[in-house]
Amino acid sequence: MNFTPIDNKGLVDGFCIIKSLDQKTSSKGDSYLDMMLGDSDGEINAKLWRYSPELHGAYTVNELVKIRGLISQYNGADQLKIERIRHITPEDNVDAADFVKTADYSGEEMFGELLSIADSFSDSQLKSIVTAILKDNRLKLLYWPAAFKLHHAVRGGLLLHTLSIVRLAQNVCKVYPFVDSELLISGAILHDIAKLTEFEVADTGIATGYSTEGNLLGHLAMGAMVIDKYAEKLGIDKKTAMLLEHMVLSHHGEPEFGAAVRPMFIEAELLSELDLMDSRVYEMRESVTNTKAEDFSGRIWAMDNRKLYNHNRSDLNKKTELF
C-alpha cells in the first residue's frame, strides 16, 4: 500500500479504495467496520473500531476515501487500525482509477493487437465473427477485469488474460503444427467474452459483484449464446459456430469446475489447459509476490488450499511479455 508515513511507529495516511466492507459487532457489543483497503500497489485489512455512522460517516464498496491509521502485525500479516476516515472532496484532486491495480499494458494496446490478429485470419468466417464481436464490445473490453476476486481481477485484466492465452496458443502451434491455429486463437479470444455481462463493474475497472445473468447462467453458457447470435446474424456455417461454442462451453475442463461438457477435440483441450495455466500462474505470482523471501504464503483457496513458497530466485515484478 502506498501510504505516507506520519511517524516511525507505524502511523500513516493516504488515499485508498474500499474493496470490501462489513459492519460487525465486537465481543463487547460495539459496532466496527471490517474493511479491505487497496490501491495500485496492493491491499490491507483495516478495522474501524467503535464505528458510528453519525461520527465517522457511511461508506460503500469501491469508494475512494482518505484514512489515517496505525499499521501493526496480526497473525503474520499487516493490519490497519483506522483512526480517521473521510470521503474525498474535489479539492483532493484524485482519480479513483489511479488507485486500482491495472494490467501491464493499456486496453488500447491489447485490444488493437487482438483485433489485428483476428483480422489477419485466412479463414473468412472466423475472421468475420471474431472481429465483429471484438468491435461491438470494444468500450467494455478496454477496462473490464477477468474476475471478481481471483485471477486477473484488475482493470484491463480480461484483455490481459485473453492476450496471454493467445500468445501461449501461438507458440503451442509452433510445437504442434497440426493444430488449427486460427480455430484455437479464435476460441482463446472469445472464451471469456460473456464476462462482460457476468459481472457488475465500476468505472474503476473493478468488479463489484455478479449480475443477475451471471448468477443464473454464467459466462460459459452466455458465451455460447453470444456466438450463436453472431453466427446467425453473419451467416456463419453451423459447424464453425458449433466448434467455437464447444470451446467456450468446455474451457473449464471438468463439470465440477463449471464446464458444460469436457473438451472433445484438440483445440478445445488446448484452450482449457492454457486457460488453467495462465490463471494459475497469475494467482501464484500474486501470492508469492506478497510473501517474504524463503517463506510460505497462507493457504490459497484457488490453488486447492496450498501454501506457496517464495524461493526468491526470480524477479516477480517483471512485466508479462506480450509485445
Secondary structure, 3 states (H helix, E strand, C coil): CCCEECCCCCEEEEEEEEEEEEEEECCCCCEEEEEEEEECCEEEEEEECCCCHHHHCCCCCCCEEEEEEEEEEECCEEEEEEEEEEECCHHHCCCHHHHCCECCCCHHHHHHHHHHHHHCCCCHHHHHHHHHHHHHCHHHHCCCCCCCCCCCCCECHHHHHHHHHHHHHHHHHHHCCCCCHHHHHHHHHHCCCCHHHHEEECCCCCEEEECHHHHHCHHHHHHHHHHHHHHHHHCCCHHHHHHHHHHHHHCCCCHHHCCCCCCCCHHHHHHHHHHHHHHHHHHHHHHHHCCCCCCECCCEHHHCCECCECCCCCCCCCCCCCC
